Amino acid sequence: MKLYVKVCIVLILFANPIDIFPQISSSYSRLGLGDNIYTYSARMAGMGGLGASIIDVDYISILNPASLTGLQSTRTELGVTYNGLFLSNNNASSYSASTDFSGAIMVFPISKEHGITFSAGLLPYTKVSYNEENQYIETGTINTVYDVTYEGTGGLSKMFLGTSYRFPFDLNIGARVEYYFGELNYNSTITFPNDNTLLKGTFNTRSTPSGFGSTVGIISPDMSKILNSGSLSDLRLGVAVSFSSTLKADTSLIISSSLLIDTVLNSSIDVLLPYRIAAGASFVLNKKYLFSLDYLFQPWSKYALNGKTSPYMRNSYKLSAGFEYRPVKETGQSFWEQVMFRLGLTYEQTQYYVNGQGINEYSVMGGISLPLSYENTLDFSLAYSIRGTNDFNLFKEKIIRLTGSVSLGELWFLRNVHY
């Protein structure tokens, strides 16, 4: 690969993720820190989005830092996600979409024999994105009609540095130091369409949380060797824990109208980001069929602003099952003989609790990888999700996520030997 391509990728790695199209309108993301984002990669998104126990030689699996011990070459991965949302309640429906840069990672193998790696990356952690309009009628001596628009943008991202190590008995461990940062904007605008004498008012709350966190992980040795099975291989268990973090958030509340702009609050608050734990199992059949099963838990009921929890937040968990078909690499294979396929199913109890009802999400997904060269692939995944309900005056969301990512590998730092 040309050097200038590598330089461009490194620049992208440390750039802020941006939206290309208008924000997707998910009303539930106004609660807490927004929607959770579990993966940036089309490969993992096509088979459930987790993968806590998968060790790979030519893909990066980010949930568990111990998963990087198998990498044999310097790898760079980055992705883009298109989100399409069909939103409906009992009165109306709408469609909106956005395209986001979903993250980038680079991993350097330091010692292949001992599984020592160095990794760095930038990933989104949560996303706030909604736009909701309501009309109200206040009865009295004079009936007053007014519209209220609720709009939110932003989210939480993280930069990290990590490493991994493999013990001689094939036990894999890893750790990351993470820096969380972001900006969350919440706007409420009131207008009076039938009365020009009343002033339009806007309330803007802006928060910029930031702080450090850490993640550790462990993946077991290959337990298929105990079973001595010719068709079963790479049978592993994995666990990863991201510890709780207290973030500092500079917060301001600004009230504005056509007559004045007034900052009524400007202070720093503590934001408690709850821990996250993921566990999984995976195995390979006949050297080309990978199966995985994962569970992720995060107690969002403990999420707090200055020590105060929210009645609209509950503990969340996610279950996922994934399958991948990857042909055994052989010299002389044609393009189509190198193509990989993936399938996944997930169920998520989200952190949202609204109108006395928990909001749950069901997803089915699939994916494909196309070879660019022996070690490089272009990956795609398509997921269809249903979240929420039209009952209890709530919103039902049907979500389409199309993720594209590129996985690039190359041998770096080779020593020149002269005879």
N, C-alpha and C positions, 0 to 999 in steps of 0.2 A: 504494500500500500504506500502511496506517495506521502511524503512527510507533511505537505501542506494540508492534506485531508486530516491527518492526526491533529495538527495544530488547531484546525477549525473545530474538531470535536472537543478538544480541551476547552476552547473558548465557550462553546455551548454548555459545557459541563458546569461552568461557574456563572452562567447567565441566569437571570430571574425568569421563571416560567411565565408565559404571557398567554392571554386569550386571543385567538385570531378572529372569531366571530362573536356576536352578542351572547350574553350570559344565558345559560339554561335556567329555566324557571322552576325550581324545586322549592316549594314553600316550607318543607320540613327542615331545610338547611339553615333556616333562620334561628334554629335552636342550638345551643352549645357552640361548638366550633365548626359546625357544618357536617357534610357527608364525609365518612371515612374513605380514604383511598388506600388500597392494599397493594397494588402492583402498578408498575409502569410498563411492563413488558408484555407484548402480544403472546409470547410463548406461555407465560404463566396465566395470563388472562384467558387463554383458550382452554385451560384445564383446571379452572376453579379459582385461580388468583392467589393461592397460598404456597404450598410446597415447603413445609417446615423440615422435611427429612431428606430432600433430594440433593444428592451430590452429583455434579455434572462436570464433564471435561471440556465442554465447549458451549456452555450457557451459564449466565449469571443468575442465581436464585437469591433474592435479596432479603426475604423474610428472616432467614436464619444466617447469621454471619459465619457459622461453622460450615456452611454449604460450599464455601469457596475453595476448600482444600484440594479439590480434584482438578482445578484449572491448570492446563498445560501451557498456555500461551497468554500473552497480554491481551485482554479483551476490553472492548468498548461497546456499550449498548445504550441506545437512546430511542425514545418512542413518542408518538403523537396519538391522541385519542379524540375521536369524534363522538359526541354525546347528543342523541336526539331524544326528546321527551314529549310524549303525549300526556297531557295533564287534564284531568276532568274532575268535576264534582256533579252534584245533582242538577245544576243549573247551566253549566257551560263546559266547553272543552277548548284546548288550545295545543299548539305545537311550537316548540322552540328548540334551538340547537346551539352548540358551541364546539369549537375545536381547541384543544389545549396541548401544549408541549408537556408531556407527562413525566419527564425526568431523564437523567443520564447518569451512567456509572462507568468507571474505569477501574480495572483490577490488574495488578502486576504480580505475577508469581515470583517470589523471591527464592524459595527452595521447593522444587517439585517433590523431592524425596520426603520432606517433612511437612508438606502442605502449607508452607508459610506464604501468605499473600499480603499485599497491601492494597486497600480499596479506598476509593473516594467517590462521592456522588452528591447529587442534588435531586431530591424527590419531593413531590407534594404529599402532604399528610392528611389534610382535610380541605374541603372546598365549600364556601358559602356562595350561593347563587340562586336568587329568587326574585320574582317580580309579580306582585299580586295587587289587584285593584278591587276595592269594595265601595259600594254606594250605600249611604245611610240617610234616613229621614228622621229628623227630630220633630216630633209633634208638640204643639203648644198653641199659643195665641196665633203665631205665624209658623207654618210648617217650613222647616229649613232642610234643604237637600244639600249634601256635601259628599265629595268623593275623597277616599283615602287610598293612597298608593304606598305600598310597602316594598322596598327594594334593598337587596343586600348583595355585596360582592366581596371577593377576597378569599382568604383561607390561610392555612398554616403549612409551611414547607419545612424541610430539614436538610441541612448539609451534614455530611458525616465523613469520618476517617475510621477505617477498620482494619483488622488483621485476623488471621486464622492460623491454626496449627494442628497437625495430625501426629498423635502419639504412635510409637512403633507398633502397638497392638491395634491400630486402626481406629482409635477413638478420636473424634474430630471436635475441636472447640473453636470458638470465635468470639470477638468482641468489637463493639463500635462505640465511638464517642460521637454524639450527635448535637447539633446546634439547631434549635427550632426558632423560626422567625416567621413573621407574616404581618398582614394588615387586613383588618375586617372593618367594613363600612356598612352601617345600617341606616337607611333613610326612610322617613315617614313624611309624606307630603299631603296636606289637606287643601282642597280647592272647593269653591262654591260656584258650580256652573250656572246657577240661576240667579245669582246676586253679585253684581259687579262691585257693590259697596263693601263687601267683606274681603279681607285680604287673604291671599294665599300664604300658608305657613309651611315651613320645612324644618324637620328635626333630624339632625345628623349626628350619629354616634360613631366615632372612629377609635379603633383600638389597635395597638401594635405590639402584640406579645412576642417575647423572645426569651431564650434561656437554654441551658444545656441539659442533655439527657444521655442515657447509655442503654445499650442492648448487649446481652450475652446469649450464646447459644451452644448447644451440644448435639452431636449426631453420633449414634452408636456405630460400632463396627458392623461389617457385613455379616449378618446372622445367618444368611443362606448357607454359609460354609459348614455350620453346625448340622444342617439338615442333609447335607451331601446330596443335593438334588441337581441333576444335570440341566434341567430347564429353568430353575429358579435361581436368580442372582440379585445382588445388590439389595437385600432385604434389610431395611434400616428403620430406626425410630429416631425422631428428633424433637427437641424442645428449644424454644427461644423466648426470652423474657425481656421486654422493654420496661425499665423501671419508671416509677412515678417521677414527674418533674414539676417543679414550681417555677412558672414563667412570670416575668415582670411585664406588665402591659401598661404603656402610657395611653390613657383614655381621655377623650374629650367629647363634650356634648355641645353642639352649636345649634342655636335656634335662629332662623332667618325668615324674613318676609321682604316685601318690596320696600319697606321703610327702614329696616335695621338688620344687622347681624350681631348676635350676642353669644359669646362663649360663656356658658353658665357652669361648666365643669371642666376642669383640667387637672387630672391627678394620675398617680401610678397605683395600680392594683395588682394583687397576686392572682394568678390563674393556676389552679391545680390540674395538671394533665395526668389522668389515671394511668396506671401500669397496663401493659398488654402482654398476654401470654399466649403462645401458639404451640401446638403439639401435632405431630403427624407421623404417619407410617407410609412407606413406599417399597415397591419391589419391581423387578423386571422379569418377564417371562420370555424365554427363547431369545434373549439378547436384544429384542426389538419392541417389546410391548411393556410400557411403563404404566403402573397403576399407583395412585396416591390417594390417601384419605387424611383430611386435616380438620382441626378444630381450633378456633381462635376465640379468646374471651377478653373483654375489657370492661371494667366496672365503671361505666359512665355515670352511675348514680353518685359517685364520689367526686365528679367534676365540680369545681367550686370557684367562685369569684369572691376574693377576700373572705374565704371561709364559709360562704353561703352556697349551699347546693341548690339545684333547680328541680322543681316538681315535674318538669317536662322531660327529664332525663332518667334513663334506667340502664341497667347492665345490658350490654350487647354481647352476642356471640355469633359466630359464623361456622357453618359446616360445609365442607366442600369435598367432592370426589372428582378425580381427574384421570384421564387416560391419554396416552401418547403412543403413536406408532412411529418408530424411527428405524429405518432400514440400517442394517449393518454396513458400515463403510467398506467398500472394496474398490480397488483400482479399476478403471474402465467403465464405471457406472454411467448411464445416461442421465440427463437432467431429471426425468420423471422418476427414475429409480432412486433418487436422493430426496424426493419430497417427503415431508413429515406431516402427519395429521394428528389432531387433538380434539378431545371432547371433555366437557365438564358440566357438573350440576352443583348448585349451591343453595343453601337456605340460610338467611340471615335474620336474626332478631335484632333490629336496629336499636340505637340508643334513644329513639324518639318515643315519647309517651304523651299523646294529645287527646283531649276530651275523654279521658278515662280509658283510652285504647292504646295498646302497643302497636307500632308500625313495623310490619314484617316484609321481607323481600325474598322472592323466589327467582332464580336465574338458571338459564340454560345457555351454554356457549360452545363454540367450536373454533378450531384454528388450523392454519396451514403454514408451513415454512418452505420457502423456495430457495434453492442454493444459488449463491452468488459466486462462490468458489469452494475449495475444499473445506475451509474453516469459517466461511462467512455466509450468513443467511438473511433473507428478507422475510419477516414474520408478520402474519395477519391473524386477527381474531375477531369474532362477531359474537356479541352477547345480547340476549333479550331478557329483560327483567320486569317483574311486576311488583310494585310496592304500594302499600296502603290500601284504602277502601273508600267507596263512595258513601258508606253508612256513617252514622254519627256525625254528619256535617264535616267529613274529612275529604281529602283529596286522594284520588287513585292515580298512580303514575305508571306508565308503560315506557320503558327506557330501552333504547338501542345504543349499544356501545361498539364502535368499530375502532380497533387499536392496530396501529402499524408500528413496527419497531425494526431496527437493524441491529444485528449482532456481528461484530467484527473481531477477528482474532489474528494475531501475528506474533512471531517470535521476535522478541526484543533483547537487547543487551547480550548478543552473542559474542563470545571471545574469539578473536582472530588468532588462529594457530598457524605458525610458519614452520615449515620443515626445512 
